Amino acid sequence: MGWARIVAAAMGIVQGVLMRDLLIKTGKVLVERGWRVSTAESCTGGGVAQALTELPGSSDWYEGGVVVYSNHLKQSLLNVPAELLAREGAVSEAVVREMVRQVCRVTGVDVGVATSGIAGPGGAVPGKPVGTVWIGWCVHGEVTAECYLFEGDRAAVREQAVMNALTGLLHRIEAWEGS
């Protein structure tokens, strides 16, 4: 086995351990607080939901989610206004904020996470290159969003988006100090 394969295998193991630790911590905090989480995903295609349900017992804190790849489904399932999608584009702060707000409303949960981006290899538009991903989080009605520019192929962009969505989720639920 060549060094490149050995390094790639080792990195995969490390990433798996980091992801598992992240999920264990997330689940623990959600259970301690009695909160449930839902997801609304576009570019990650259900990857955040898949990660969140990887652990046994995740049904104690994961409610469910939707993959809303098309603008039509963003509108019909999550009530994202057509005029917002037309004005801002699906890959935008305003749209991802509305996606996460609405998935929390529709599922009746305390916490949500949403993703919308351009995983590639096509789909880039001026000002939004391949790798542009907006991630939104909602904790008890408080919505935040961040834009990322990930590098690599389609799989790498999606993997980084999932990891950042989960890391941001844990950070926000740990930091929440609401009344």
C-alpha positions as CSV (number, residue, x, y, z in Angstrom):
1,M,0.0,0.0,0.0
2,G,1.4,3.4,-1.0
3,W,1.9,6.3,1.4
4,A,-0.9,8.3,-0.1
5,R,-3.4,5.5,0.6
6,I,-2.1,5.0,4.1
7,V,-2.4,8.8,4.8
8,A,-5.9,8.9,3.3
9,A,-7.0,5.9,5.4
10,A,-5.6,7.4,8.5
11,M,-7.3,10.7,7.8
12,G,-10.6,8.9,7.3
13,I,-10.3,7.2,10.6
14,V,-9.4,10.5,12.4
15,Q,-12.4,12.2,10.7
16,G,-14.7,9.4,11.7
17,V,-13.6,9.6,15.4
18,L,-14.0,13.4,15.4
19,M,-17.5,13.1,13.9
20,R,-18.5,10.4,16.4
21,D,-17.3,12.6,19.3
22,L,-19.1,15.6,17.9
23,L,-22.3,13.6,17.6
24,I,-22.0,12.1,21.1
25,K,-21.6,15.6,22.6
26,T,-24.4,17.0,20.5
27,G,-26.8,14.3,21.5
28,K,-25.8,14.6,25.2
29,V,-26.5,18.3,25.3
30,L,-29.8,18.0,23.5
31,V,-31.0,15.2,25.8
32,E,-29.8,17.2,28.9
33,R,-31.9,20.2,27.8
34,G,-34.8,18.1,26.6
35,W,-34.5,19.6,23.1
36,R,-35.1,18.1,19.7
37,V,-33.6,19.0,16.3
38,S,-34.7,19.0,12.7
39,T,-32.9,19.6,9.4
40,A,-33.7,21.3,6.1
41,E,-31.1,20.4,3.5
42,S,-30.4,21.3,-0.1
43,C,-26.7,20.8,-1.2
44,T,-25.9,18.2,1.5
45,G,-28.8,16.0,0.3
46,G,-29.6,14.6,3.7
47,G,-26.0,14.2,4.9
48,V,-26.6,16.2,8.1
49,A,-29.7,14.0,8.9
50,Q,-27.7,10.9,8.2
51,A,-24.9,12.0,10.5
52,L,-27.3,13.0,13.3
53,T,-29.0,9.6,13.1
54,E,-25.8,7.6,13.0
55,L,-25.8,7.0,16.8
56,P,-28.1,4.6,18.6
57,G,-30.6,6.6,20.6
58,S,-30.7,9.5,18.2
59,S,-34.5,9.2,18.2
60,D,-34.4,10.7,21.7
61,W,-33.3,14.1,20.1
62,Y,-33.7,14.0,16.3
63,E,-37.2,14.8,15.1
64,G,-36.6,14.6,11.3
65,G,-35.9,16.6,8.3
66,V,-36.5,17.5,4.7
67,V,-34.3,17.5,1.6
68,V,-35.5,20.4,-0.4
69,Y,-33.3,20.5,-3.5
70,S,-35.6,22.3,-5.8
71,N,-36.9,25.8,-5.3
72,H,-40.4,24.3,-5.7
73,L,-40.0,22.2,-2.6
74,K,-38.4,25.0,-0.7
75,Q,-41.6,26.9,-1.4
76,S,-44.2,24.1,-0.9
77,L,-42.7,22.3,2.0
78,L,-41.0,25.1,3.9
79,N,-43.0,28.2,2.8
80,V,-39.9,30.0,1.5
81,P,-41.4,32.8,-0.5
82,A,-41.0,32.6,-4.3
83,E,-40.0,36.3,-4.4
84,L,-37.2,35.7,-1.8
85,L,-35.8,32.9,-3.9
86,A,-36.1,35.0,-7.1
87,R,-34.5,38.1,-5.5
88,E,-31.7,36.4,-3.4
89,G,-31.2,33.0,-5.0
90,A,-31.5,29.7,-3.3
91,V,-27.8,29.9,-2.1
92,S,-28.2,32.9,0.1
93,E,-28.3,34.0,3.7
94,A,-31.9,35.1,3.5
95,V,-33.1,31.7,2.1
96,V,-31.1,29.5,4.5
97,R,-32.4,31.6,7.4
98,E,-36.0,31.1,6.2
99,M,-35.4,27.4,5.6
100,V,-34.2,26.8,9.2
101,R,-36.9,29.0,10.7
102,Q,-39.6,27.2,8.8
103,V,-38.3,23.6,9.5
104,C,-38.4,24.4,13.2
105,R,-41.9,25.8,12.9
106,V,-43.2,22.9,10.7
107,T,-41.7,20.2,13.0
108,G,-42.2,22.0,16.3
109,V,-38.6,21.6,17.5
110,D,-36.3,23.7,19.6
111,V,-33.3,23.5,17.3
112,G,-32.8,23.4,13.6
113,V,-30.0,23.4,11.0
114,A,-30.3,24.2,7.2
115,T,-27.9,24.0,4.3
116,S,-28.0,25.5,0.8
117,G,-25.0,25.7,-1.5
118,I,-23.2,24.9,-4.7
119,A,-21.4,21.5,-4.4
120,G,-20.3,21.4,-8.0
121,P,-18.8,20.7,-10.4
122,G,-21.3,23.0,-12.1
123,G,-23.8,25.5,-10.8
124,A,-21.5,28.4,-10.2
125,V,-22.9,31.9,-10.8
126,P,-21.2,35.3,-10.5
127,G,-20.4,35.9,-6.9
128,K,-21.2,32.3,-5.9
129,P,-18.5,30.0,-7.0
130,V,-18.5,26.2,-6.6
131,G,-18.0,25.5,-2.9
132,T,-20.2,28.3,-1.7
133,V,-22.4,27.0,1.1
134,W,-24.7,28.9,3.4
135,I,-25.5,27.1,6.7
136,G,-28.3,28.4,9.1
137,W,-29.1,27.4,12.7
138,C,-32.0,28.2,14.8
139,V,-32.1,27.8,18.6
140,H,-35.4,28.7,20.2
141,G,-36.2,31.2,17.5
142,E,-32.8,32.8,17.4
143,V,-31.5,32.4,13.8
144,T,-27.9,32.7,12.7
145,A,-26.2,31.9,9.4
146,E,-22.7,31.8,8.0
147,C,-21.3,31.5,4.5
148,Y,-18.5,29.2,3.7
149,L,-16.3,28.7,0.7
150,F,-15.1,25.0,0.6
151,E,-12.5,23.6,-1.7
152,G,-12.4,20.2,-3.4
153,D,-14.7,18.1,-5.4
154,R,-18.4,17.6,-4.9
155,A,-17.9,15.0,-2.2
156,A,-15.4,17.1,-0.3
157,V,-17.7,20.2,-0.4
158,R,-20.6,18.2,0.9
159,E,-18.5,16.5,3.6
160,Q,-17.1,19.9,4.8
161,A,-20.6,21.4,4.8
162,V,-22.0,18.5,7.0
163,M,-19.1,18.8,9.5
164,N,-19.5,22.6,9.7
165,A,-23.2,22.3,10.1
166,L,-22.8,19.9,13.0
167,T,-20.0,21.8,14.6
168,G,-22.0,25.0,14.4
169,L,-25.0,23.2,15.9
170,L,-23.1,22.0,18.9
171,H,-21.5,25.4,19.4
172,R,-24.9,27.2,19.4
173,I,-26.7,24.8,21.6
174,E,-23.9,24.9,24.2
175,A,-23.7,28.7,24.1
176,W,-27.5,29.3,24.2
177,E,-28.4,31.4,27.3
178,G,-32.0,32.2,26.5
179,S,-34.6,32.8,29.1
